[in-house]
């Protein structure tokens, strides 16, 4: 049986960008992500509102040397969690 040679597979380097934000006051959801990629290098940032009221922000770069995040926080930590509920079920840990 004769077979034809398979043509070489050509893959262009990845190149894209995306971004999204979610902010829902009723549920307390507040987070987002943005990223750009060109070839083997991606960079971006994601953020999330933590239960203590601070916003955690992770800026990153990823390339052939791995994932390199830098983490920072904005705002002051407070008790109360999402929606100020205090985080206690009234059972004092029992």
C-alpha positions, 0 to 999 in steps of 0.5 A: 500500500502506498502512503502519502507523506503527511504535510508538516503541521504548522502552528503559529505562536499564541497571541491573544488578550482577554479580560473580565470583571465580576462585581455582584454586591448581592453575593459579595463576588468581586474578582477579575482577570486580565492576560496578554500572551505573545508567543511563549510569554504571558503576563497578566493580573488577577484579583479577588476580594477576600473575606476580610475586606482586602483585595488580593492582587496577583501580577504574573509573568509566565514564560519558558522559565516558569510562572513568576507571581507577585502578590500584593494586598489593598485595603485593611483587613477587618472582621466580618467576612463577606457582607459583614456577617462576623463569620460565627455560627453562634456556637462558639466553636462547638 
